[in-house]
């Protein structure tokens, strides 16, 4: 996966969205950008995108990473585009609705803790 700006610079320049946050109770003030990532392997047909909410000032940080595939779930085999199921299960791992996977592993994180420590 590579940022769209490294694949199609002019298109990314026109389509990348930014917004400014000021005086929010949790998020720090600053400019936030929505950066698109697409597969850069010409042999791959993964049909997915990663959207990342990023800041550059004062420190570059990824605030959110959204993975989206536009095909039916059966299209996404466990080994497509470098993803391998290391759990020994024949079924893909899913995170229950209303939770998100933790950064350190696959344990769901309750929604009330999603922004904990974000200040």
N, C-alpha and C positions, 0 to 999 in steps of 0.2 A: 504494500500500500504506500502511496506517495501523495503528498499534498498536491491539489490541483494546480497550484501556482508553479510547481516544478514541471508539470506536464503540458499545461496550456496557459501560459502566463497572462496573455491578454484577456482571455475568457475569465480567468480567476480574478483579475483586476476589476473587471466589470461586474462580476456577480458576488464577490465576497461581501458579506454584510457585517457592519460594525455598529455598536451602540455604546453610549456613555452611561455609566452608572454613577449617581451622585447622591450622597446622604441616604444610602440604603442601610437598614438596621443590621444586615448581616454581611453583604458583599462590600468589599473595599471600593472606594471611588476609582474610576479608571475607564479606559476604553476596552471593550470586549469584542472579539472577532469570532465569527463562525467559519472555521476552516474545513473545507471538504477534502477527503482523502479517497482516492480511487486506486484500483489495482493497476500496477504498471508492468505486469507480466503479460506480454503479447500472446502467450499460449494459454492464459487463464480466462475463464468465462464465469467468474464468481458472482457477477451481477449484484454487487453490494457497494455501499458507500459508508464511510465513517465521517461523522460530523463532530468536530471538536470545538468547544467554547474555550478560547484562549485569551490570555492577557500577556503583554510584553513588559509593562511598567508596574511597579518597580522591578519585578522579577517575572520572567516568563513562566507561566503556569497554565496547565490544562485544568479547567474547572469542571468540564463534563465531556464525556465521550459517548456519542450515540451511534450505535451500529445498526444499519438498516439494509435489509435485503428485500428486493421487490418480487421475488418469486415465491411460490408455495414452499412451506417448510421442507417438504420431501426433496426439493431440488438441492438443498444444502447438505451434502454428504459430510460426515465428520472429517474427512481428509481434504476437502476442497480448499484451495488457497492456503495451504500450510496449516490448517487447523486439524489437530489430531485429538481424538478422545483418549485421554490418559486414565480414565476412570475404570476401564474394563467393561463398561456398559455398551450395549449395542445401540442404545437410544441417545440422541443428543441431550445435553444437559440444558434445562430451562430454569429460569428464575421465576418464582411465582409472581403474579401480578401484584403491584403495590410494594415491591421490594426491589433492591438492586444488588448486584454481586459486589462483594467487598473487593478492595484493591488487592489485598493479600491472598485471597483465595476465592472460593465459590460459595461461601456462606452468605445467605441473604442478610442485608442490613436493613433494619426497620426504617420506614420513611421519616419518623420523627428525629432520626439522627443523621439524615443526609447532609445537612449543613452544619453539623456540630464542628466547632473549631475552624470555621471558614473565615472568621474575622481577622 
